[in-house]
Amino acid sequence: MARTASIVRKTSESNIELSLDLDGTGATDIDTSVPFFNHMMTALGKHSLIDLRIKASGDTDIDVHHTVEDTAIVFGEALKQALGDKRGIRRFADATVPLDEALAKAVIDISGRPYAVCTGEPTGFEFALIGGHFTGSLVRHVMESIAFHAGICLHMQLIAGRDPHHIAEAEFKALARALRFAVEPDPRVKGIPSTKGAL
């Protein structure tokens, strides 16, 4: 059974078209109209091995916030849809990823219970302007939006980091690697990996 999803979301603030395949090779076609976010979502697809296509536009003349947030929401919804009843997946995973001086750790549980905890970012990171449009505060906002709309528990810990670009990229790549392993079918798992019988 194909683990794919395609979602279109249109509001007065943004227009998002997104499709993904959990069992892909990391092929991406990303155009969010926000250059640094393109870079981050390309890395997310590449390192999770999730095939990902995104076409997004919005009121970026005001701020990139709406377009970035809505893209993260749709990615989370598509992830949840593609996972279906989560039968046979590994469910839990973690990944620690370096990028030069930055080191980020992501731990996830595809639990059906959304939660997000992000710690360790240096004071002032939220105000950093990365790539001319993308603020550091959006990194946490993207992580929270994905977790809440995918129904996953995510703990993101920045262990070290100085350069805002490196911090953001290490966090996105850590999430990608953790997702890769958590959504993978585990040949030893029969049925749904929960004592409740549902996730």
C-alpha positions as a Markdown table, in Angstrom:
| # | Residue | x | y | z |
|---|---|---|---|---|
| 1 | Met | 0.0 | 0.0 | 0.0 |
| 2 | Ala | 1.4 | 3.4 | -1.0 |
| 3 | Arg | 2.2 | 5.7 | 1.8 |
| 4 | Thr | 1.7 | 8.9 | 0.0 |
| 5 | Ala | -0.4 | 12.1 | 0.5 |
| 6 | Ser | -1.2 | 15.2 | -1.6 |
| 7 | Ile | -2.8 | 18.3 | 0.0 |
| 8 | Val | -3.8 | 21.7 | -1.3 |
| 9 | Arg | -4.5 | 24.4 | 1.2 |
| 10 | Lys | -5.7 | 27.9 | 0.2 |
| 11 | Thr | -6.3 | 30.8 | 2.5 |
| 12 | Ser | -6.3 | 34.6 | 2.1 |
| 13 | Glu | -2.7 | 34.5 | 3.3 |
| 14 | Ser | -1.2 | 31.6 | 1.4 |
| 15 | Asn | -1.6 | 28.9 | -1.3 |
| 16 | Ile | 0.1 | 25.6 | -0.6 |
| 17 | Glu | 0.3 | 22.5 | -2.8 |
| 18 | Leu | 2.3 | 19.6 | -1.3 |
| 19 | Ser | 2.8 | 16.0 | -2.0 |
| 20 | Leu | 5.0 | 13.4 | -0.4 |
| 21 | Asp | 6.0 | 9.7 | -0.5 |
| 22 | Leu | 7.3 | 8.2 | 2.8 |
| 23 | Asp | 9.0 | 5.4 | 0.8 |
| 24 | Gly | 10.9 | 7.6 | -1.6 |
| 25 | Thr | 14.6 | 8.3 | -2.1 |
| 26 | Gly | 14.7 | 11.9 | -0.9 |
| 27 | Ala | 13.8 | 13.4 | -4.3 |
| 28 | Thr | 12.6 | 17.0 | -3.8 |
| 29 | Asp | 11.1 | 19.8 | -5.8 |
| 30 | Ile | 10.7 | 22.8 | -3.5 |
| 31 | Asp | 9.5 | 26.3 | -4.2 |
| 32 | Thr | 8.1 | 28.0 | -1.1 |
| 33 | Ser | 9.0 | 31.5 | -2.4 |
| 34 | Val | 11.2 | 31.8 | 0.7 |
| 35 | Pro | 14.8 | 30.9 | -0.3 |
| 36 | Phe | 16.2 | 29.8 | 3.0 |
| 37 | Phe | 13.1 | 27.8 | 3.8 |
| 38 | Asn | 13.5 | 26.1 | 0.4 |
| 39 | His | 17.0 | 25.1 | 1.5 |
| 40 | Met | 15.7 | 23.7 | 4.8 |
| 41 | Met | 12.8 | 21.8 | 3.3 |
| 42 | Thr | 15.1 | 20.4 | 0.6 |
| 43 | Ala | 17.4 | 19.1 | 3.4 |
| 44 | Leu | 14.4 | 17.7 | 5.2 |
| 45 | Gly | 13.3 | 15.7 | 2.2 |
| 46 | Lys | 16.8 | 14.6 | 1.2 |
| 47 | His | 17.9 | 13.3 | 4.6 |
| 48 | Ser | 14.5 | 11.7 | 5.6 |
| 49 | Leu | 14.4 | 9.9 | 2.2 |
| 50 | Ile | 10.8 | 11.3 | 1.9 |
| 51 | Asp | 10.1 | 12.4 | -1.7 |
| 52 | Leu | 8.7 | 15.9 | -1.3 |
| 53 | Arg | 7.2 | 18.4 | -3.7 |
| 54 | Ile | 6.1 | 21.8 | -2.5 |
| 55 | Lys | 4.7 | 24.8 | -4.4 |
| 56 | Ala | 3.9 | 27.6 | -2.0 |
| 57 | Ser | 3.2 | 31.3 | -2.3 |
| 58 | Gly | 1.6 | 33.9 | 0.0 |
| 59 | Asp | 1.7 | 37.4 | 1.3 |
| 60 | Thr | 5.5 | 37.5 | 1.6 |
| 61 | Asp | 5.4 | 41.2 | 0.9 |
| 62 | Ile | 4.1 | 41.5 | 4.4 |
| 63 | Asp | 6.2 | 38.8 | 6.1 |
| 64 | Val | 7.3 | 35.3 | 5.3 |
| 65 | His | 5.6 | 34.0 | 8.5 |
| 66 | His | 2.3 | 32.9 | 7.0 |
| 67 | Thr | 3.8 | 31.1 | 4.1 |
| 68 | Val | 6.3 | 29.3 | 6.2 |
| 69 | Glu | 3.8 | 28.4 | 8.9 |
| 70 | Asp | 1.2 | 27.2 | 6.5 |
| 71 | Thr | 3.7 | 25.0 | 4.6 |
| 72 | Ala | 4.7 | 23.4 | 7.9 |
| 73 | Ile | 1.1 | 22.8 | 8.8 |
| 74 | Val | 0.4 | 21.1 | 5.4 |
| 75 | Phe | 3.6 | 19.0 | 5.7 |
| 76 | Gly | 2.5 | 17.8 | 9.1 |
| 77 | Glu | -1.0 | 17.0 | 7.8 |
| 78 | Ala | 0.4 | 15.1 | 4.8 |
| 79 | Leu | 2.8 | 13.2 | 7.0 |
| 80 | Lys | -0.1 | 12.1 | 9.2 |
| 81 | Gln | -2.3 | 11.1 | 6.2 |
| 82 | Ala | 0.5 | 9.1 | 4.6 |
| 83 | Leu | 1.2 | 7.2 | 7.8 |
| 84 | Gly | -2.4 | 5.9 | 7.9 |
| 85 | Asp | -2.9 | 3.7 | 11.0 |
| 86 | Lys | 0.9 | 3.5 | 11.5 |
| 87 | Arg | 0.8 | -0.3 | 11.3 |
| 88 | Gly | 4.3 | -1.9 | 11.2 |
| 89 | Ile | 6.4 | 1.3 | 11.7 |
| 90 | Arg | 9.3 | 1.7 | 14.1 |
| 91 | Arg | 7.5 | 4.6 | 15.8 |
| 92 | Phe | 10.4 | 5.9 | 18.0 |
| 93 | Ala | 13.6 | 7.3 | 16.7 |
| 94 | Asp | 16.4 | 9.8 | 17.5 |
| 95 | Ala | 19.2 | 11.4 | 15.5 |
| 96 | Thr | 22.1 | 13.7 | 16.4 |
| 97 | Val | 23.4 | 15.7 | 13.6 |
| 98 | Pro | 26.4 | 18.1 | 13.5 |
| 99 | Leu | 27.0 | 21.0 | 11.1 |
| 100 | Asp | 30.4 | 22.5 | 11.8 |
| 101 | Glu | 30.1 | 24.0 | 15.3 |
| 102 | Ala | 26.4 | 23.3 | 15.6 |
| 103 | Leu | 25.1 | 20.0 | 17.0 |
| 104 | Ala | 21.3 | 19.2 | 17.2 |
| 105 | Lys | 19.5 | 16.2 | 18.5 |
| 106 | Ala | 15.9 | 15.2 | 17.6 |
| 107 | Val | 13.9 | 12.6 | 19.4 |
| 108 | Ile | 10.4 | 11.7 | 18.1 |
| 109 | Asp | 7.6 | 9.4 | 18.9 |
| 110 | Ile | 4.9 | 9.0 | 16.2 |
| 111 | Ser | 2.4 | 8.7 | 19.0 |
| 112 | Gly | -0.8 | 10.4 | 17.8 |
| 113 | Arg | -0.3 | 12.8 | 20.7 |
| 114 | Pro | 1.2 | 16.1 | 19.5 |
| 115 | Tyr | 3.8 | 17.7 | 21.7 |
| 116 | Ala | 6.9 | 19.8 | 21.0 |
| 117 | Val | 9.8 | 20.8 | 23.2 |
| 118 | Cys | 12.7 | 22.8 | 21.8 |
| 119 | Thr | 15.6 | 23.7 | 24.0 |
| 120 | Gly | 19.2 | 25.0 | 23.8 |
| 121 | Glu | 19.0 | 27.7 | 21.2 |
| 122 | Pro | 21.3 | 30.6 | 22.2 |
| 123 | Thr | 19.8 | 33.9 | 23.4 |
| 124 | Gly | 19.1 | 36.1 | 20.5 |
| 125 | Phe | 18.8 | 33.3 | 17.9 |
| 126 | Glu | 15.1 | 34.0 | 17.6 |
| 127 | Phe | 16.0 | 37.5 | 16.2 |
| 128 | Ala | 18.6 | 36.4 | 13.8 |
| 129 | Leu | 17.8 | 37.1 | 10.1 |
| 130 | Ile | 18.9 | 34.1 | 8.0 |
| 131 | Gly | 19.1 | 34.5 | 4.3 |
| 132 | Gly | 17.5 | 37.9 | 4.4 |
| 133 | His | 14.0 | 36.9 | 5.2 |
| 134 | Phe | 13.9 | 33.9 | 7.6 |
| 135 | Thr | 14.1 | 34.7 | 11.3 |
| 136 | Gly | 15.5 | 32.2 | 13.8 |
| 137 | Ser | 12.2 | 32.2 | 15.7 |
| 138 | Leu | 10.6 | 30.4 | 12.7 |
| 139 | Val | 12.7 | 27.3 | 13.2 |
| 140 | Arg | 10.9 | 26.5 | 16.4 |
| 141 | His | 7.6 | 27.5 | 14.9 |
| 142 | Val | 8.1 | 25.1 | 12.0 |
| 143 | Met | 9.0 | 22.3 | 14.4 |
| 144 | Glu | 5.9 | 22.9 | 16.5 |
| 145 | Ser | 3.6 | 23.2 | 13.5 |
| 146 | Ile | 4.8 | 19.9 | 12.1 |
| 147 | Ala | 4.6 | 18.1 | 15.4 |
| 148 | Phe | 1.1 | 19.4 | 16.2 |
| 149 | His | -0.4 | 18.6 | 12.8 |
| 150 | Ala | 1.4 | 15.3 | 12.3 |
| 151 | Gly | 0.4 | 14.1 | 15.7 |
| 152 | Ile | 3.9 | 13.4 | 16.8 |
| 153 | Cys | 5.9 | 14.1 | 20.0 |
| 154 | Leu | 9.1 | 15.9 | 19.1 |
| 155 | His | 12.0 | 16.9 | 21.4 |
| 156 | Met | 14.5 | 19.1 | 19.7 |
| 157 | Gln | 17.7 | 19.9 | 21.6 |
| 158 | Leu | 20.4 | 22.2 | 20.3 |
| 159 | Ile | 23.5 | 20.9 | 22.1 |
| 160 | Ala | 26.0 | 23.4 | 20.5 |
| 161 | Gly | 25.9 | 26.2 | 18.0 |
| 162 | Arg | 26.9 | 29.7 | 17.2 |
| 163 | Asp | 26.1 | 30.5 | 13.5 |
| 164 | Pro | 22.3 | 30.9 | 13.0 |
| 165 | His | 22.4 | 29.2 | 9.5 |
| 166 | His | 24.3 | 26.2 | 11.0 |
| 167 | Ile | 21.9 | 25.9 | 14.0 |
| 168 | Ala | 18.8 | 25.9 | 11.8 |
| 169 | Glu | 20.2 | 23.5 | 9.3 |
| 170 | Ala | 21.4 | 21.1 | 12.0 |
| 171 | Glu | 18.0 | 21.1 | 13.6 |
| 172 | Phe | 16.2 | 20.4 | 10.3 |
| 173 | Lys | 18.6 | 17.6 | 9.4 |
| 174 | Ala | 18.2 | 16.1 | 12.8 |
| 175 | Leu | 14.4 | 16.1 | 12.4 |
| 176 | Ala | 14.9 | 14.6 | 8.9 |
| 177 | Arg | 17.0 | 11.7 | 10.1 |
| 178 | Ala | 14.8 | 10.9 | 13.1 |
| 179 | Leu | 11.7 | 10.9 | 10.8 |
| 180 | Arg | 13.5 | 8.6 | 8.4 |
| 181 | Phe | 13.9 | 5.9 | 11.0 |
| 182 | Ala | 10.6 | 6.5 | 12.9 |
| 183 | Val | 8.4 | 6.1 | 9.8 |
| 184 | Glu | 10.3 | 3.1 | 8.4 |
| 185 | Pro | 8.6 | -0.3 | 8.4 |
| 186 | Asp | 10.1 | -2.6 | 11.0 |
| 187 | Pro | 9.9 | -6.2 | 9.8 |
| 188 | Arg | 9.7 | -7.4 | 13.4 |
| 189 | Val | 6.6 | -5.3 | 14.2 |
| 190 | Lys | 3.3 | -7.0 | 13.7 |
| 191 | Gly | 0.4 | -4.6 | 13.7 |
| 192 | Ile | 0.3 | -1.3 | 15.4 |
| 193 | Pro | 3.3 | -0.6 | 17.8 |
| 194 | Ser | 1.3 | 0.4 | 20.8 |
| 195 | Thr | -0.1 | -1.5 | 23.9 |
| 196 | Lys | -3.3 | 0.4 | 23.2 |
| 197 | Gly | -3.7 | -1.1 | 19.8 |
| 198 | Ala | -3.9 | 2.4 | 18.2 |
| 199 | Leu | -1.7 | 5.4 | 17.6 |
